[in-house]
Amino acid sequence: MTYQPMTMVDLAGHLSRHPDEKIRWKHVWEFLEEYRWEQADKQAELLLDEPPATGDTRWDVLLGALAEHLAAKLDLAPPGWSRPRILATPWFPSTLPSKRMEALVWAPAAFRKHGVYLSVRDLDAA
């Protein structure tokens, strides 16, 4: 069996199997790490297929925001499945006041659009 990087579909599967937020974040960081090592054409492929529901709307929307953010970095249109994934009430994954303020200032446009306030620094640190 050869190595295959994690896709958004795979990531959604991991998120749906693990309700613990810390473990979910570890899967997100693992996805980002694997994504970074791939060539640009392969990176785009990892975002294309619509991931299934995770059981938590916030995480489903986070996947859409993440896909849109990564596609923009490749100068590509976001995957069609990501567009309707928007939260009515903004979500700040961190409960720390300092991290919430940082997210207000540094959340990437794709995340703001979807209602997820996560600092780009958190994504880069992964």
CNS distance restraints for C-alpha pairs under 8 A (distance, minus, plus):
assign (resid   5 and name CA) (resid  31 and name CA) 7.87 0.50 0.50
assign (resid   5 and name CA) (resid  34 and name CA) 5.87 0.50 0.50
assign (resid   5 and name CA) (resid  35 and name CA) 7.06 0.50 0.50
assign (resid   5 and name CA) (resid  46 and name CA) 7.87 0.50 0.50
assign (resid   6 and name CA) (resid  10 and name CA) 5.68 0.50 0.50
assign (resid   6 and name CA) (resid  11 and name CA) 6.55 0.50 0.50
assign (resid   6 and name CA) (resid  31 and name CA) 5.83 0.50 0.50
assign (resid   6 and name CA) (resid  34 and name CA) 6.78 0.50 0.50
assign (resid   6 and name CA) (resid  35 and name CA) 7.55 0.50 0.50
assign (resid   6 and name CA) (resid  46 and name CA) 7.16 0.50 0.50
assign (resid   7 and name CA) (resid  11 and name CA) 6.17 0.50 0.50
assign (resid   7 and name CA) (resid  31 and name CA) 7.46 0.50 0.50
assign (resid   7 and name CA) (resid  46 and name CA) 4.47 0.50 0.50
assign (resid   7 and name CA) (resid  47 and name CA) 6.47 0.50 0.50
assign (resid   8 and name CA) (resid  12 and name CA) 6.13 0.50 0.50
assign (resid   8 and name CA) (resid  46 and name CA) 6.16 0.50 0.50
assign (resid   8 and name CA) (resid  47 and name CA) 5.68 0.50 0.50
assign (resid   8 and name CA) (resid  48 and name CA) 7.92 0.50 0.50
assign (resid   8 and name CA) (resid  49 and name CA) 7.19 0.50 0.50
assign (resid   8 and name CA) (resid  50 and name CA) 7.39 0.50 0.50
assign (resid   8 and name CA) (resid  51 and name CA) 5.78 0.50 0.50
assign (resid   8 and name CA) (resid  63 and name CA) 7.28 0.50 0.50
assign (resid   8 and name CA) (resid  67 and name CA) 7.87 0.50 0.50
assign (resid   9 and name CA) (resid  13 and name CA) 6.37 0.50 0.50
assign (resid   9 and name CA) (resid  49 and name CA) 6.66 0.50 0.50
assign (resid   9 and name CA) (resid  50 and name CA) 6.51 0.50 0.50
assign (resid   9 and name CA) (resid  51 and name CA) 4.12 0.50 0.50
assign (resid   9 and name CA) (resid  52 and name CA) 6.61 0.50 0.50
assign (resid  10 and name CA) (resid  14 and name CA) 6.40 0.50 0.50
assign (resid  10 and name CA) (resid  51 and name CA) 7.60 0.50 0.50
assign (resid  11 and name CA) (resid  15 and name CA) 6.21 0.50 0.50
assign (resid  11 and name CA) (resid  27 and name CA) 6.77 0.50 0.50
assign (resid  11 and name CA) (resid  28 and name CA) 7.05 0.50 0.50
assign (resid  11 and name CA) (resid  31 and name CA) 6.86 0.50 0.50
assign (resid  11 and name CA) (resid  51 and name CA) 7.90 0.50 0.50
assign (resid  12 and name CA) (resid  16 and name CA) 6.09 0.50 0.50
assign (resid  12 and name CA) (resid  51 and name CA) 5.75 0.50 0.50
assign (resid  12 and name CA) (resid  52 and name CA) 6.29 0.50 0.50
assign (resid  12 and name CA) (resid  53 and name CA) 6.96 0.50 0.50
assign (resid  12 and name CA) (resid  54 and name CA) 5.71 0.50 0.50
assign (resid  12 and name CA) (resid  60 and name CA) 7.77 0.50 0.50
assign (resid  12 and name CA) (resid  63 and name CA) 7.77 0.50 0.50
assign (resid  13 and name CA) (resid  17 and name CA) 6.37 0.50 0.50
assign (resid  13 and name CA) (resid  51 and name CA) 7.95 0.50 0.50
assign (resid  13 and name CA) (resid  52 and name CA) 7.39 0.50 0.50
assign (resid  13 and name CA) (resid  54 and name CA) 6.90 0.50 0.50
assign (resid  14 and name CA) (resid  18 and name CA) 6.36 0.50 0.50
assign (resid  14 and name CA) (resid  24 and name CA) 7.43 0.50 0.50
assign (resid  14 and name CA) (resid  27 and name CA) 6.91 0.50 0.50
assign (resid  15 and name CA) (resid  19 and name CA) 6.94 0.50 0.50
assign (resid  15 and name CA) (resid  24 and name CA) 5.44 0.50 0.50
assign (resid  15 and name CA) (resid  27 and name CA) 7.29 0.50 0.50
assign (resid  15 and name CA) (resid  54 and name CA) 5.89 0.50 0.50
assign (resid  15 and name CA) (resid  59 and name CA) 7.93 0.50 0.50
assign (resid  16 and name CA) (resid  53 and name CA) 7.49 0.50 0.50
assign (resid  16 and name CA) (resid  54 and name CA) 4.22 0.50 0.50
assign (resid  16 and name CA) (resid  55 and name CA) 6.04 0.50 0.50
assign (resid  18 and name CA) (resid  23 and name CA) 6.63 0.50 0.50
assign (resid  18 and name CA) (resid  24 and name CA) 6.35 0.50 0.50
assign (resid  19 and name CA) (resid  23 and name CA) 7.80 0.50 0.50
assign (resid  19 and name CA) (resid  24 and name CA) 7.12 0.50 0.50
assign (resid  20 and name CA) (resid  24 and name CA) 6.27 0.50 0.50
assign (resid  21 and name CA) (resid  25 and name CA) 6.18 0.50 0.50
assign (resid  22 and name CA) (resid  26 and name CA) 6.35 0.50 0.50
assign (resid  23 and name CA) (resid  27 and name CA) 6.42 0.50 0.50
assign (resid  24 and name CA) (resid  28 and name CA) 6.42 0.50 0.50
assign (resid  25 and name CA) (resid  29 and name CA) 6.16 0.50 0.50
assign (resid  26 and name CA) (resid  30 and name CA) 6.06 0.50 0.50
assign (resid  27 and name CA) (resid  31 and name CA) 6.10 0.50 0.50
assign (resid  28 and name CA) (resid  32 and name CA) 6.29 0.50 0.50
assign (resid  29 and name CA) (resid  33 and name CA) 6.14 0.50 0.50
assign (resid  29 and name CA) (resid 123 and name CA) 7.76 0.50 0.50
assign (resid  29 and name CA) (resid 126 and name CA) 5.09 0.50 0.50
assign (resid  30 and name CA) (resid  34 and name CA) 6.21 0.50 0.50
assign (resid  30 and name CA) (resid 126 and name CA) 7.86 0.50 0.50
assign (resid  31 and name CA) (resid  35 and name CA) 5.96 0.50 0.50
assign (resid  32 and name CA) (resid  36 and name CA) 6.10 0.50 0.50
assign (resid  32 and name CA) (resid 123 and name CA) 7.95 0.50 0.50
assign (resid  32 and name CA) (resid 126 and name CA) 6.94 0.50 0.50
assign (resid  33 and name CA) (resid  37 and name CA) 6.76 0.50 0.50
assign (resid  33 and name CA) (resid 126 and name CA) 6.98 0.50 0.50
assign (resid  34 and name CA) (resid  38 and name CA) 6.89 0.50 0.50
assign (resid  35 and name CA) (resid  43 and name CA) 5.98 0.50 0.50
assign (resid  35 and name CA) (resid  46 and name CA) 7.75 0.50 0.50
assign (resid  36 and name CA) (resid  43 and name CA) 7.81 0.50 0.50
assign (resid  38 and name CA) (resid  42 and name CA) 5.97 0.50 0.50
assign (resid  38 and name CA) (resid  43 and name CA) 5.80 0.50 0.50
assign (resid  39 and name CA) (resid  43 and name CA) 6.08 0.50 0.50
assign (resid  40 and name CA) (resid  44 and name CA) 6.36 0.50 0.50
assign (resid  40 and name CA) (resid  74 and name CA) 7.03 0.50 0.50
assign (resid  41 and name CA) (resid  45 and name CA) 6.65 0.50 0.50
assign (resid  42 and name CA) (resid  46 and name CA) 6.53 0.50 0.50
assign (resid  43 and name CA) (resid  47 and name CA) 7.06 0.50 0.50
assign (resid  44 and name CA) (resid  48 and name CA) 6.72 0.50 0.50
assign (resid  44 and name CA) (resid  71 and name CA) 6.78 0.50 0.50
assign (resid  44 and name CA) (resid  74 and name CA) 7.66 0.50 0.50
assign (resid  45 and name CA) (resid  49 and name CA) 7.99 0.50 0.50
assign (resid  47 and name CA) (resid  67 and name CA) 5.83 0.50 0.50
assign (resid  47 and name CA) (resid  71 and name CA) 7.73 0.50 0.50
assign (resid  47 and name CA) (resid  79 and name CA) 6.99 0.50 0.50
assign (resid  48 and name CA) (resid  79 and name CA) 5.84 0.50 0.50
assign (resid  49 and name CA) (resid  81 and name CA) 7.92 0.50 0.50
assign (resid  50 and name CA) (resid  81 and name CA) 5.69 0.50 0.50
assign (resid  50 and name CA) (resid  82 and name CA) 7.80 0.50 0.50
assign (resid  53 and name CA) (resid  57 and name CA) 7.68 0.50 0.50
assign (resid  53 and name CA) (resid  60 and name CA) 6.09 0.50 0.50
assign (resid  54 and name CA) (resid  59 and name CA) 6.77 0.50 0.50
assign (resid  54 and name CA) (resid  60 and name CA) 6.13 0.50 0.50
assign (resid  55 and name CA) (resid  60 and name CA) 7.95 0.50 0.50
assign (resid  56 and name CA) (resid  60 and name CA) 6.40 0.50 0.50
assign (resid  57 and name CA) (resid  61 and name CA) 6.12 0.50 0.50
assign (resid  57 and name CA) (resid  87 and name CA) 7.95 0.50 0.50
assign (resid  58 and name CA) (resid  62 and name CA) 6.13 0.50 0.50
assign (resid  58 and name CA) (resid  87 and name CA) 7.12 0.50 0.50
assign (resid  58 and name CA) (resid  91 and name CA) 7.16 0.50 0.50
assign (resid  58 and name CA) (resid 116 and name CA) 7.92 0.50 0.50
assign (resid  59 and name CA) (resid  63 and name CA) 6.25 0.50 0.50
assign (resid  60 and name CA) (resid  64 and name CA) 6.64 0.50 0.50
assign (resid  60 and name CA) (resid  85 and name CA) 7.21 0.50 0.50
assign (resid  61 and name CA) (resid  65 and name CA) 6.20 0.50 0.50
assign (resid  61 and name CA) (resid  82 and name CA) 7.79 0.50 0.50
assign (resid  61 and name CA) (resid  85 and name CA) 4.94 0.50 0.50
assign (resid  61 and name CA) (resid  86 and name CA) 5.93 0.50 0.50
assign (resid  61 and name CA) (resid  87 and name CA) 6.84 0.50 0.50
assign (resid  61 and name CA) (resid 114 and name CA) 6.67 0.50 0.50
assign (resid  61 and name CA) (resid 116 and name CA) 7.63 0.50 0.50
assign (resid  62 and name CA) (resid  66 and name CA) 5.96 0.50 0.50
assign (resid  62 and name CA) (resid 111 and name CA) 7.46 0.50 0.50
assign (resid  62 and name CA) (resid 114 and name CA) 7.67 0.50 0.50
assign (resid  62 and name CA) (resid 116 and name CA) 6.49 0.50 0.50
assign (resid  63 and name CA) (resid  67 and name CA) 6.07 0.50 0.50
assign (resid  63 and name CA) (resid  82 and name CA) 7.66 0.50 0.50
assign (resid  64 and name CA) (resid  68 and name CA) 6.16 0.50 0.50
assign (resid  64 and name CA) (resid  81 and name CA) 7.38 0.50 0.50
assign (resid  64 and name CA) (resid  82 and name CA) 4.19 0.50 0.50
assign (resid  64 and name CA) (resid  83 and name CA) 7.05 0.50 0.50
assign (resid  64 and name CA) (resid  85 and name CA) 6.00 0.50 0.50
assign (resid  64 and name CA) (resid 114 and name CA) 7.68 0.50 0.50
assign (resid  65 and name CA) (resid  69 and name CA) 6.02 0.50 0.50
assign (resid  65 and name CA) (resid  82 and name CA) 6.91 0.50 0.50
assign (resid  65 and name CA) (resid  85 and name CA) 7.86 0.50 0.50
assign (resid  65 and name CA) (resid 110 and name CA) 5.39 0.50 0.50
assign (resid  65 and name CA) (resid 111 and name CA) 4.95 0.50 0.50
assign (resid  65 and name CA) (resid 113 and name CA) 7.80 0.50 0.50
assign (resid  65 and name CA) (resid 114 and name CA) 5.91 0.50 0.50
assign (resid  65 and name CA) (resid 116 and name CA) 7.51 0.50 0.50
assign (resid  66 and name CA) (resid  70 and name CA) 6.10 0.50 0.50
assign (resid  66 and name CA) (resid 110 and name CA) 7.44 0.50 0.50
assign (resid  66 and name CA) (resid 111 and name CA) 7.12 0.50 0.50
assign (resid  67 and name CA) (resid  71 and name CA) 6.01 0.50 0.50
assign (resid  67 and name CA) (resid  78 and name CA) 6.72 0.50 0.50
assign (resid  67 and name CA) (resid  79 and name CA) 7.08 0.50 0.50
assign (resid  67 and name CA) (resid  82 and name CA) 6.90 0.50 0.50
assign (resid  68 and name CA) (resid  72 and name CA) 6.13 0.50 0.50
assign (resid  68 and name CA) (resid  77 and name CA) 7.56 0.50 0.50
assign (resid  68 and name CA) (resid  78 and name CA) 4.59 0.50 0.50
assign (resid  68 and name CA) (resid  79 and name CA) 6.84 0.50 0.50
assign (resid  68 and name CA) (resid  82 and name CA) 6.71 0.50 0.50
assign (resid  68 and name CA) (resid 110 and name CA) 5.95 0.50 0.50
assign (resid  69 and name CA) (resid  73 and name CA) 6.48 0.50 0.50
assign (resid  69 and name CA) (resid  78 and name CA) 7.82 0.50 0.50
assign (resid  69 and name CA) (resid 108 and name CA) 7.28 0.50 0.50
assign (resid  69 and name CA) (resid 109 and name CA) 7.66 0.50 0.50
assign (resid  69 and name CA) (resid 110 and name CA) 5.27 0.50 0.50
assign (resid  69 and name CA) (resid 111 and name CA) 7.25 0.50 0.50
assign (resid  70 and name CA) (resid  74 and name CA) 6.60 0.50 0.50
assign (resid  71 and name CA) (resid  75 and name CA) 6.31 0.50 0.50
assign (resid  71 and name CA) (resid  76 and name CA) 5.05 0.50 0.50
assign (resid  71 and name CA) (resid  77 and name CA) 6.26 0.50 0.50
assign (resid  71 and name CA) (resid  78 and name CA) 5.51 0.50 0.50
assign (resid  71 and name CA) (resid  79 and name CA) 7.72 0.50 0.50
assign (resid  72 and name CA) (resid  76 and name CA) 5.38 0.50 0.50
assign (resid  72 and name CA) (resid  77 and name CA) 6.57 0.50 0.50
assign (resid  72 and name CA) (resid  78 and name CA) 6.91 0.50 0.50
assign (resid  78 and name CA) (resid  82 and name CA) 6.73 0.50 0.50
assign (resid  78 and name CA) (resid  83 and name CA) 7.37 0.50 0.50
assign (resid  79 and name CA) (resid  83 and name CA) 7.36 0.50 0.50
assign (resid  81 and name CA) (resid  85 and name CA) 7.74 0.50 0.50
assign (resid  85 and name CA) (resid 114 and name CA) 6.56 0.50 0.50
assign (resid  86 and name CA) (resid 113 and name CA) 7.36 0.50 0.50
assign (resid  86 and name CA) (resid 114 and name CA) 4.34 0.50 0.50
assign (resid  86 and name CA) (resid 115 and name CA) 6.12 0.50 0.50
assign (resid  87 and name CA) (resid  91 and name CA) 7.63 0.50 0.50
assign (resid  87 and name CA) (resid 114 and name CA) 6.03 0.50 0.50
assign (resid  87 and name CA) (resid 115 and name CA) 5.20 0.50 0.50
assign (resid  87 and name CA) (resid 116 and name CA) 7.55 0.50 0.50
assign (resid  88 and name CA) (resid 115 and name CA) 7.23 0.50 0.50
assign (resid  89 and name CA) (resid 115 and name CA) 6.83 0.50 0.50
assign (resid  90 and name CA) (resid 115 and name CA) 4.49 0.50 0.50
assign (resid  90 and name CA) (resid 116 and name CA) 5.82 0.50 0.50
assign (resid  90 and name CA) (resid 117 and name CA) 7.05 0.50 0.50
assign (resid  91 and name CA) (resid 115 and name CA) 6.15 0.50 0.50
assign (resid  91 and name CA) (resid 116 and name CA) 4.95 0.50 0.50
assign (resid  91 and name CA) (resid 117 and name CA) 6.00 0.50 0.50
assign (resid  92 and name CA) (resid 100 and name CA) 6.37 0.50 0.50
assign (resid  92 and name CA) (resid 103 and name CA) 7.67 0.50 0.50
assign (resid  92 and name CA) (resid 116 and name CA) 6.26 0.50 0.50
assign (resid  92 and name CA) (resid 117 and name CA) 4.97 0.50 0.50
assign (resid  92 and name CA) (resid 118 and name CA) 6.58 0.50 0.50
assign (resid  93 and name CA) (resid 116 and name CA) 7.74 0.50 0.50
assign (resid  93 and name CA) (resid 117 and name CA) 7.09 0.50 0.50
assign (resid  93 and name CA) (resid 118 and name CA) 6.76 0.50 0.50
assign (resid  94 and name CA) (resid  99 and name CA) 6.19 0.50 0.50
assign (resid  94 and name CA) (resid 100 and name CA) 6.27 0.50 0.50
assign (resid  94 and name CA) (resid 118 and name CA) 7.95 0.50 0.50
assign (resid  95 and name CA) (resid  99 and name CA) 7.39 0.50 0.50
assign (resid  95 and name CA) (resid 100 and name CA) 6.84 0.50 0.50
assign (resid  96 and name CA) (resid 100 and name CA) 6.21 0.50 0.50
assign (resid  97 and name CA) (resid 101 and name CA) 6.24 0.50 0.50
assign (resid  98 and name CA) (resid 102 and name CA) 6.20 0.50 0.50
assign (resid  99 and name CA) (resid 103 and name CA) 6.06 0.50 0.50
assign (resid  99 and name CA) (resid 119 and name CA) 7.87 0.50 0.50
assign (resid 100 and name CA) (resid 104 and name CA) 6.27 0.50 0.50
assign (resid 100 and name CA) (resid 117 and name CA) 7.55 0.50 0.50
assign (resid 100 and name CA) (resid 118 and name CA) 7.94 0.50 0.50
assign (resid 101 and name CA) (resid 105 and name CA) 6.49 0.50 0.50
assign (resid 102 and name CA) (resid 106 and name CA) 5.85 0.50 0.50
assign (resid 102 and name CA) (resid 107 and name CA) 7.85 0.50 0.50
assign (resid 102 and name CA) (resid 119 and name CA) 6.21 0.50 0.50
assign (resid 103 and name CA) (resid 107 and name CA) 4.98 0.50 0.50
assign (resid 103 and name CA) (resid 117 and name CA) 5.28 0.50 0.50
assign (resid 103 and name CA) (resid 118 and name CA) 4.93 0.50 0.50
assign (resid 103 and name CA) (resid 119 and name CA) 4.22 0.50 0.50
assign (resid 103 and name CA) (resid 120 and name CA) 7.71 0.50 0.50
assign (resid 104 and name CA) (resid 117 and name CA) 6.40 0.50 0.50
assign (resid 104 and name CA) (resid 118 and name CA) 7.88 0.50 0.50
assign (resid 104 and name CA) (resid 119 and name CA) 7.53 0.50 0.50
assign (resid 105 and name CA) (resid 119 and name CA) 7.60 0.50 0.50
assign (resid 106 and name CA) (resid 118 and name CA) 7.58 0.50 0.50
assign (resid 106 and name CA) (resid 119 and name CA) 4.84 0.50 0.50
assign (resid 106 and name CA) (resid 120 and name CA) 5.73 0.50 0.50
assign (resid 106 and name CA) (resid 121 and name CA) 7.34 0.50 0.50
assign (resid 107 and name CA) (resid 111 and name CA) 6.22 0.50 0.50
assign (resid 107 and name CA) (resid 112 and name CA) 6.27 0.50 0.50
assign (resid 107 and name CA) (resid 117 and name CA) 5.56 0.50 0.50
assign (resid 107 and name CA) (resid 118 and name CA) 5.19 0.50 0.50
assign (resid 107 and name CA) (resid 119 and name CA) 4.38 0.50 0.50
assign (resid 107 and name CA) (resid 120 and name CA) 5.48 0.50 0.50
assign (resid 108 and name CA) (resid 112 and name CA) 6.37 0.50 0.50
assign (resid 108 and name CA) (resid 118 and name CA) 7.75 0.50 0.50
assign (resid 108 and name CA) (resid 119 and name CA) 7.04 0.50 0.50
assign (resid 108 and name CA) (resid 120 and name CA) 5.90 0.50 0.50
assign (resid 109 and name CA) (resid 113 and name CA) 6.04 0.50 0.50
assign (resid 110 and name CA) (resid 114 and name CA) 6.40 0.50 0.50
assign (resid 111 and name CA) (resid 115 and name CA) 6.15 0.50 0.50
assign (resid 111 and name CA) (resid 116 and name CA) 5.01 0.50 0.50
assign (resid 111 and name CA) (resid 117 and name CA) 6.22 0.50 0.50
assign (resid 111 and name CA) (resid 118 and name CA) 7.06 0.50 0.50
assign (resid 112 and name CA) (resid 116 and name CA) 5.70 0.50 0.50
assign (resid 112 and name CA) (resid 117 and name CA) 6.08 0.50 0.50
assign (resid 118 and name CA) (resid 122 and name CA) 6.91 0.50 0.50
assign (resid 118 and name CA) (resid 123 and name CA) 7.97 0.50 0.50
assign (resid 119 and name CA) (resid 123 and name CA) 6.90 0.50 0.50
assign (resid 120 and name CA) (resid 124 and name CA) 6.14 0.50 0.50
assign (resid 121 and name CA) (resid 125 and name CA) 5.90 0.50 0.50
assign (resid 122 and name CA) (resid 126 and name CA) 6.48 0.50 0.50
